[in-house]
């Protein structure tokens, strides 16, 4: 995928995560194993976080709340195999 396509894919996924209480994302972890994660960014389903960091946003990753683990997780956009509602 081109950088433009990856950026579009990231934005579409973030929109889906913000508007659905659960989205299932299947991706390949850095160690090569497959991971299936039920996650969201929908208000009311994620804990309120106060940002104390001035870190620059990494456009190669998506940060989402893992509903099964009850914790924030991240994954690379280029490692996504599939997403479902």
N, C-alpha and C positions, 0 to 999 in steps of 0.2 A: 504494500500500500504506500501511496505517496504521503508526504507530511500533511498535505491538505486533506486527504481522505481520512487519515488518522485523527486529525483535529475535528473533522465533522463527526466521525464516529464517537469521539469523546464527548462532544457537546450533546449529541443525541442521547447517549447513555446517561449523562448527568441530568438531562431533562426527564428521562424516564424514571430515574431514581428519585427525583424530587416530586414526581406526581403519582407514584405508585407505592403502596405500603410495603410491597415485597417484589423484588426483581431477582431472578436467579441468574447469576453470571457464572459461566464455566470458562476457566482460563488455565494456562500453564504457568505454574510457579517457577521461580528462578532456578530451582533445583531440578526442573523438568517434569515434576509430577503434576497430574491434573487435579484441579480444585474446583468444587462446586460450592458457591456461596450464595446464600439468601441474604440480600442486603437492601438498604434503602438510604435515601437522604431526605425523606418526607418529614416535614415538621410535625412534631407530636410523636414520632416514632424513634427519634434520635435524642440523646442527651444534649442539653444546652451546653455549649462549649464557649469559653471566653478565650479568644486568641490573644496570646501574649507574645507571639512570635512575629517577626517581620520577615519571615522566609519568603523567597520568591516562589510563586506557584510553578510546579513542574507540570508542563503540558503533556508529558509522556505517561503520566499515571492518573488514576482515578482513586480518590479516597472515599470510602463508603462505610456505613455502619453495618457490621455483620450481625444479623438478628439472632443467629444461633449461638454465637460466642459472646454476644453482648459487648462488643469492642470494635474500635475503628480498625479497618484494614485497608490496604492499598494494593493495586495491581496495575501492571503495565497495559496500556491500551492495545499495543501490538500483540499481546499474549491472549486476548479474548478469543475464545472459540465460538461461544454462543451466549445469547441473553434471551430470557423469557419472562413474561409477567407471571 
